Amino acid sequence: MIDDISNVVVLGSGGTIGSLVGGLLAQQGIKVYFLSRSVEGARRGLQRAIAQARSEVISRNIVCGDYDSLFEDALKEADWIIECVSEDLAIKQKMYEMIDGHKRPEAIVSSVTSSLPLEILPKGRSDNFRKNFLSTHFYNPPGKMLACEITGQSETDPEVVDFMTDFLKRRLRRVVIPVKNVAGFAGNRIAFLLLNRITALAAVYGTEMMDYLIGPYTGRQMPPLATIDLVGLDIHKAIIESLYNNTKDEMHHSLVPPGYIDKMIQNGSLGNKTPDKGGFYKKLESGKFTFLDPATCEYAPAIEPHVGFVEKAKHLIHMGRYREAFETIKTATGREAEIVKDILCVYIVYSYSRVGEVTDDDSGIDGIDRVMSYGFNWASPSVIVSMLGGKEYVIKLLETKEFEIPDALRNADERKDRMLDAGKYFPAR
């Protein structure tokens, strides 16, 4: 087993996450090979890494190449091989076959996927490959999102997981969250169910209204549909479909995307990666945004919704009066208020229900709290419980809405330190 990492190969470096993780490693003085299907793709990844670092100095530590010209030589040097290729099982397994034939015996191989089942990815590979294979799931953009979920599959050497956990904490300053080997791990399992429920509501109430109602004042730096634009509609759908196919729980029915998502993808409206086609948002030359109408998949000008309790809560957030803002939400009535309360309740219930399934029972809700905070910049489930007035109030609220109360919530300790960093979660805008 290796005792240090000096050389890294990033496969799929033309993509966002591969290039940015590779850039972080280069900033630490580690030699990184950026490999892609073409040298041009690898060079595009290099430019993205330079932009993240705001310095061209890291290019001294990055070597760009393609799979035909540099693959074998790079793998012979590599201590760690990071696989970031397309979210397609056949493509990944073909890449692993190539890696298995050239990598050093002690080299570690990790995938950044969380949507495909980790257990089946290294199927058919050598004992050595499977022993040194795990998942290191970074969040995008890694320069700002510090979370990294880590887990092995059934044949991974536990010492490899321990070594990588230490390396990620010590050298890359990641907030490492040990998770169980289940589809979606912790962060995507929870976030994408919630995001998908909001896409269904957008079909009824509209894009702009849903992002207005479930916006930053409810504890997320970026509104939910804008988040999907950042992720990409194609990636969003792939994650949802994988979760639907590989999980089964009390909210499984919420993992069916509304039909207009397919139409958006067919139209090439994938989000930020397709600025000319748009996503849920489309920016005009004037700098103003238009918003997707899910009924027609056409774009309409902003309606600038104005709902009394939302405006009051946003004002209180701006003043730093966070608990009063949530008191406003609690006491509000009407259709819009119930939508907000329902989404907050689903977030709490689904998160606490996954304790013991996506993270160990011993860590309680803390592991989920950390990945939602450091992976998505969302207020964690326990922070939302605190903001709403504490466990007892939340349990009564859930009971009135006929949710089953998770044992992890009933048994949770009340902690007064949950709100020490409230401004991080509830931006004043």
N, C-alpha and C positions, 0 to 999 in steps of 0.2 A: 504494500500500500504506500502511496506517496506521502511525504511529510510536508510538502509545500507546493504552491502553485506559482510557476514562473512563466509558463507558456499556455495560452488558451486558443482554441479554435472556435469561432462562431460560425455555424452553418445556417445559412439564411440571413446573412448580415445585411441584405438589402432591405429587409423589413424593419419596422419601427423598433420593436422590442429587442431584436438581436443587435441592431446597431447601437442602441442606447446603452444596453448592458455592456456590450463590448467597449464602449467609450468610457464607462465607469471603471472598468478594469485597466484600460490604458492610462487613465489618470493616476492609478496606483503604481505606475511604472512597470506593469506587466506587459509582456509582448503578446499581442493579439493578432491572430490571422482572421481577417474578414473574408469569408468565402461565400460566393453566391453562384447562381447559374451563369452569370456573366461578370467580367471584371467591372463593367460599367455599373452593374447593380451593387457590387461591393463598394465602389467609390461613392455611390449615392449614400450608402450607409455611413461611410466615413464622413461625408459632409454633415450628415445629421448628427453624428457623434460630436463633431467639432462645434456645431451650433449649441448643443447641450452644454458642453464644457466652456463655451465662449472663449476657446483658445485653440490655435492650430498646433500647439506644442504636442498634443496627444498623438498627432499623426506620426511622430517619430517612433511610437510604439505599435503602430498598426500597419500590417502588411495586407494589401488587397489582392485577391485572386479569384479564380473560378474553380469549379469542381474538376475540370479536365486537367488544368495545368499545375495546380498547387496542392491538391487534396492529399496525395500520398505523403509528400514531404512534410506538410504541416502536421498531419496526424502523428508522424513519427516523433515530433517534438512535444506534442501536447500533453500537459498534465490534466487538463480539463477540456472536454469537448461539449459545447452548448448547442443543442439542436433547437432551432427556431424556424424550421421549414413549415410549409403549408399545413393547416389543420385537416389533414387527410391521412387516414391510417395507412393506406398503401404506400403513399409517398414517404411517410416517416419510416416504415419498416424497410423499404428499399434503401433509405439512407443508412439505417442501422446495419444492414447487411454490408454496405460499403465500409462503414466504420469498423465493423468487427474484423474485417480482413486486413486492416492497416494500423489500428491503434496499438499503443504500448500496453502490455498486460495490466499495468497498475493505473492506467489513465481512467479518470472518472468521466462518465457520460451522463448528462442530464438533459431533460426536456423541459421547456417552459410551458408546455401545455397544461391546462387544467380541465379541458373539455373532453378529451378522449380518455378512456379508462387506462390508467397507468399499468395495470396488471397485464394487459394484452400487448402493449407496445413492444416489449423485447421478445415476444414469442418467436421461437426458432433460432435465437441467438445463442452464442456459446455460454458456458457456465461462467467464464470470466466476465463476459459482457454483462450478464444479468446481475452478477455480484456487485458490479461497479456502476449500476444504472439506477437513477433516482429522478425525482422531479424537483426542480428549483423554479417555483412559479413567481416570477417578478410581476410587479404591477406597473402600468404605463401612465405617465412617463416615469421611469425609475429614478430620474434625477430629483423628482419631487415626491413620488410615492415610495416610501421606504419599506413597505411590507414585502416579505418574501416567504411564501408558504413552502414548506419542505416535507417530503415524505419519500419513503422507499416503497418498492413493491415486495412481494413475499420473499424474493430471493436476494434482495439487496443486503449487503453486509452492514450491520448496524454501525460499525466503526466508520464506514464511509459517510453515513448520515451525520454522525457526530462530528467528523472532520469538516464536512461542508458547512454544518451549522456554525461551527467556530469560525471558519474562514469568512463566511458571509457576514457575521457580526463584526469580526475584528478588522478585516480588510475593506469590506464594502459598506460597513456601517448600516447593515440592513436590520430592520426589526423582523426577526425570524420567528415565524409561527409554525410550530410542529402541528401537522394535520394528519388525519387518517386517510388511507388510500381509498377514497370514494370520489365519484364523479363530481367535478366542480370544486372539490375541497371545501373550504369554509366560505371564502369571500364570494366566489362566483355562484355558488349554490344559493346563497341568500340574496345577493344583489340582483341576479338576473331573474329570479322569480318575481321580485318586487318590480323590476323594470318592465317585465312582460305584462304584469297586471296593469301597469300604467299605460302601456301601449294599447291595451284593450279599452281602457277608459278614454283614451284619446280619440278612439273611433266614435265615441258618443259626445264628448265635450270639447274636442279639438286639441291640437298640439299646444297652442299658446296658452290656453286655459289650464291644461294639466301641468305645464312647467311653471306657471304662475302659482298654482295652488300648492304644488309639492316642490317649492323652490328652496333657495338657501336659508330662508328663515325657519324651515323645518329641520335644519341640521345637515345640509349637504352643500358643499362648495359650488357644485354645478347642478343645475336642474336635471331631472332624470332623462328626458328625451334628448337634451343637449349632450348628456353623457353617452347615450347610444350613438349619436352622430360622431363623437370622438372615437368610440370603440370601432364603429363601422357596422352598418346594418347586416352585412354578410357574416361578420364574426358574431354579432349578437344572435342571429338566427342559428348559426352552427352550435353555439354554446347552449341555447335553449333546447335544440333538438337532441343534443347529447345528454342533457339533464333529463329530458323526457324519456329517452331510451334506456338510461342507466340508473335511474332512481325511482323510488316509489314511496310516497308519503302522503300525509293528509291533504296537501295542497297540490298534488300532482296535476290536477286539472288546470292549474294556473300556468302550466308550461306549454300551452298550445298557442303559438303566435297568431294574432288576428290576420285574416287573409290579405289585408293591404300591405303587410310587410313583404310578402312575396312579390307583389306588384311593384313596390319600391325597388326591390333588388333587380327585378326584370328590367325596370326603367333605367338602371344604373345609378339610382339615387342612394348612394351608400354612406353619405355623411361627409365628414371633413375631408376624406380622401378623394372625393369627387366634387370639388367646389362648383364646377359649372352645372352639375346635375342636382346638387344639394342633397339634403337628407330630410330630417324633420325641419331643419332650418335651411334657408337659401339666402345668401348674401347678394344684394344688388350692387351695381357699380357705384351707387350713391353712398354705399356703406350701411344702408338700412337692411333689415332682415324681413323676409317674407316667411310664412309658416305653412307647412304641409296641411292640406285638408285631406284627412284619411279617406273620406267618402269618394273623392275624385282623384286623389294623388296629384292634384294641382296645387299651386302655391297662391296664397292670399296675403294681402297686406296685414300688418299688425292691427289688432282690435284694441290693444292696451286695456285689458280687463281691470276692473277696480271693484274689489270686494271689501266691505268695511272691516271685517275682523282680520283679514290678511294685512291690510294697510296699517291697522293699529298694532298688530303683532310685529310687523316689520319696523315700525317706528320705535317700539319698545326695545327690539333687538339693537337698533342703531344707538339707543341710549344706554345699552349694556344691562337692561332690565330683563334678563332672559326668562326667569321664572314667571314674571308678569306677562310676558309675551305668550307663554304656554297656557297661562290661566285664561288669556283671551281666547285661545283655540278651544280650551276645554268648555268654556261657557257659551261659545258661539252656537247658533242654530241655523238650520237650513241645509239645502242640498250640498253646497260647497264645503260647509263645515264638516258634514258627515263623510265626504270624500276624504278630507285630510285626516280625520280621526281613524277612518277605516284603514288607510295606508299605514299610519303609525302603528295601529294595532297588529296588522299583518306582519310588519317588520319585527315587532317585539315577539309575537307568538312564534313565528317561523324561526327566528334566531334562537330563542330559548329552547325550542323543540329540537334543535339540532345538536345541542350539547350532548356529548357522549357518542354522537354519530360522526360528526366531522372533526371534533376535537375530543380529547380525553375528558372523562368525568372529573378527574382531579383538577383540571384547570377551570372547570365551571364555564362561565360565560366569558372569562377574561381573554381567551384566545380569539374568540369571535369578535369581541370588542376591539382587540388590537388590529385584526385584519380589516375590519370595516373602517376603523379610524385611519390607519396608515396605508391601506390599499385603495380606499375610495374617497377619503376625506369626508366621510359621513359621520355624524354623531353616532356613537356606538349604541347598541340596544339598551345597555344599562344607563347611559346618559339620558336617553329618551324617557326611560322609566322614571329617573330622578326628576327630569323636567316636568313630567306630568303630575308630580306630587308624591311619588314613591310607590312601592310595591303594592300596598293595600289598595290604594286608589286604582291602580292599573288593573289589578285583578277584578275589582268590581266593574270597571269599564268593560273589560273583556267578557265578563259574565253577561252583562247587559246586551252585548253584541253576539252572544252565544258562541264564543270561541272556547275551545277546550284549553284549560289552564295548564301549561307545561310544568312538570315537577321542578325543573331547574329554576323556574321563576318563583314558585311557591317556597322553595328552599333557599332562595338567594339571600345573601347578606346585604343589608342596607349599608351603603358606603357613602360617607359625606364628602369624600374627595373626588367624586365623579365630575364635578363641575369646575374644577380648578382652572381648566383651559377652555372655558366655554366659547371664548371669542374665536377659537380655531374652527369650531364647528358651525357657528351661527354668524356668518359674515354680515356686516352692517351694510346691506345694499338692497 
